[in-house]
Amino acid sequence: MTLSRITLVCALLAAAPVAGCGGGQAPSGDGVPRDLRVRVADATVAVVGRVGERVVRQTGTVVDARQNLVVTTAHSLWGARSLKLDTTLGTLHGRVVALAPCHDLALLETYPKLPGLGALEVTAAREALPGDLLEVFGFHWTAPQGPAKQLRVEEVRKVRSGSDVRVGPGLPILRAAMVYDGAPPVDLTGGPVIDVQGRMVGLATMGPRARNAAVDGATINALLGSLEHGDGAAHGGWDDAPRCHRQLDDWAAARRAGFVAADAKLGPPLDRTQHDDAAPAGDDANRDRGMTVRRLPAGEVPTDVAVAGGTVWVTTAGNDRLIALDARTGELRSGSSPTGANPLRVAATHAAVWTVNAEDRTLTRVDPRLPGDRGAKQVKGVDALDVAVAPDAIWVTNGSAGTVTRLDPVSGAVRGSVAAGRYPTAVALGRRDVWVIDSGKGTVVRIERRENRVVSKPVQAGRDPQDVVVADGSVWVANRGDGTVSRLSERTGHAVGRPIRVGGAPTALAAANGRVFVVDAVGARLISIDARSGRPGRVLAVGGFPGAVAASGGVVWITDARNADVLRLRG
C-alpha cells in the first residue's frame, strides 16, 4: 500500500474526523457515503507543475480511466512546462493535451498510462438542488513550497447554477458556473464537487477573487464529448476563443516570473491514423496454450522490469526500491537498493542498473556489486522520463525539455544532448541508432548513436504511441490509441506493411527469440507477434494491472501493480 493510499484510507474511512489524519474538515455524516467517498478519492489526484520560475500546486480529477485523462483548472496551470500527478498508483508524469480557457478547463494525460486509476462519472449541476449538501475533494499542501499534503473534504451547499463568475482579476468570466457557499483552500482548485449520491456535478475553480465556483458538469461533459483524439499530445474539438488565450497569457505574465506564452500553446492536433486494413488479432484458440505462469512477490507497486546478467531487476514505487530476482529460478535475492522517489523506469547492463524517478525526474545509478545504499548514486543534469543503456553510453529522454541526453555509463556525466521533438518519452537502442517516441507529435525519431544527431525525418506512428523496441531488423511501436503495433525497418526507418492490429490498449513491448511481446494494459493480456512475418499469434490472459514487460530467452516477465507481483511466463 502506497503512502498516498494510506492517507486516503485514514482520511476517508476512519471513524475519527478527517482532521485527526492531519488536516481538513470533518464530514458531518450527512454527506457522501463512505464507500462512494473512497471511490471519489481514488479519482482525485495532486497536480504539481512549473510555470516559468514558479511551482504551482493544485488538484485534478480523473474522468477517463482507460485513457488516463484528468481534468483540472486551466488558469492556474497556464504555461506549465512540466507536470507531476500524484495518484493512488504513485507519482506519474503529466502533460496538457487540450485547453478550453474560456471554460477554465485543462485536460491532462498521464505518462506512462497505467491501468487501475479510478474515474468519476460527470453529471450536470442541475441534478443538485439549491441548498443541497455538496463535498469538494482536493489536496491541500501544509506549507506553500513544501511536499507535505493532505486530502481534504470540504462541505459546502449549493447556491445556484447558471451564474457568471470571475474568479480573479484579469481572468475570463466563467459563464454558466455553479456557485456554492464556503471557501475551500485555493489548492483544491481542479477538485471534484460531489453530491450526496457520489456524482460529480462540477469542478472547483478558485482564484484570488472567488473560491466558491465550479465549472458545471454539463459543460465538462459537452467538452469531453466533442474531444477529437489526435495522434500526438494535442487533442482537438474544443472551442478555444483567442480572446481567452490572450487574457490568460497576460494574467500569467503579470504573476508568474519567467512565464513564456509559447509554453501555453499546444500546436494543432494531428490527423487520426487510419488502420482499417490492419491484420486481425490472434485466434483465441491459442490462448494459454503451452505457457507456464508463476506469480512472484515483487514489493509495493512494481512499475518496471529489466533483465541483465542473470538477474531480473524490478522497480517498486510503493517503497522506492530496486529488487533483484534470479532470472533462472525467479527467487528473490537478498537485499534491495534505494532509488529516487517513485521509480517508474529501469534499464540494466551487467555492470549497472539505472532507474528513472518520477517524483523529481532524476536518474539513479545502482552498482549491483555494492550492498544497500552504498551502490546508489543520483545523476544530475537530466529531466528524465525513460532510459536505455548500452556498454558505451546511457540515453535518457527529457520530456518537457524536448531532448535526449547521452551520459557516460560509468560516471553518469552528460556527454551530449540533441533535440528530439515536442515531448520525447520512450527510448530504445538499435545496432546503430537510438529510436525515440515523440509523444508530443505521435512520431518516431531516429538518432545516430555515434554522431548524436537526428538523421532522418520523424516517422508517423499510430495513435498515442507508448513504447518502442528494436528486434530482428525492425523497430516496433505500441500504439495505445488505436490498438495496433507499427513496424519500421531498422535500416531505412520506413514503415513495413500495415500496422498490426492487436486490439485493446497496447502499452509495453519486449522482444526475444524471434517474437515481440505486447502488453494490453486494459484487456490484461499478453500478445505474441512473430517478428519475421508480423502476424499475431498466442494471446494469454494475465489478469491484474499489467504494466511493464521484459523478455530473455524463453521467459517473459510482466509487472502487475494490482497484485504487487511479477509474472514469470515460460513457453
C-alpha angles and dihedrals in degrees: 000000000000124000091249091053092049089053092051093050091048094048100042109029106034118100090229119087119273090251088065088068093057110290145340135086125300113243114240094231092247095084134078113344116253097250092050091046090059090051090051091048091053088058095046115092136184114238124203119181139168118229110183106310095338130092113218125198127197145130134273135193126221110229101165118038094181094057095029092236121169128189123209139150117294103208095061093050097037108144097008112163099184131031137186123193119201106208136166086266092056133264115331132183117252140198136187111249102170137016133198102178095174087060093038091237130139123183116213131191126203126232120237099029106227128184118236104061116133118235134196130228110231123219135178119279090234088075086075115067126220108277094024117139114250133179127218114207124199149121123274121197112220092212124034095238101017129105097232114106140161135204110247131197112200120192116220136159126233116249103179146319130233097046128146110231134179106203094191143005111280095014122120117265110260106228125213094004127165115243125205134175122256132049115247119196112288093241089067086074107125093030124126122263106217132195123215090269091061095252122141105235098170149353116249114239119187137177142155094290105038134023098169104074135096136190105251114252088231089061092049092050092049092052094045089049092054095047114124110202112226128201093247139038096297123074122195138212100078117118103232112180113214088224092065092046091055092047092053092045089055092043094051094043090056094049109028117064111221095019113160116199092212089065089067093056116092098187124231118313116251122243118265116263114237119219102170093139097045119138117271122253122261120281114267087227086078092058115127093351115150098350127122114205127199128178118216126191110250110177128257117337103343108212110175141009136203134177125215137147096359093309132106112213120203127186117213118200095191094070103012096244141136113220130191129220127188106253093213101046103017090231119149112253118222119271132009136225130237121244132184120282116301102357110209105168135039136184128177147192127182089267104045145005122221126202130191112218116209099198094069101003092243130146124232124202114205122195104208091202092067120071126241120324094356093076098051122092128174116229119217132206100051138098092204130202102154139000137207124188139208131168091258103039147008119225122205129184116220104201106194092034091055093225144112117222127207116213135192107255094223107037099024090228117154111257099176147329135218133193109250108177137282101315116359113197124154120041134190135177126234129184095277106002144052114231118207133186111226099203090182092068103019092243141123116239121205119210123186107233100213097045096033094223138119105260105187144018113285113262122229113244127191125282116306101354112209111174142014135201132177118220141146095004094308138097112225123202126192112218110198096184098062103023096247142120117221121212124207131182110253089212101049104016090228124133116269110214124316123321112279112243113221098157129221118055111314108202110155137039140195133167138205140145095013095310135104115213120210126195115212100202097191098042091040091228139134115218123195120211124195103238093211101047098025091226121141115239132164119031117198125190106222102172127204121062104315113197122157129023136199131179135198127168108326096335129093123196123201128182118226113197094186096057096031093233145103123242117224112201122186128181 
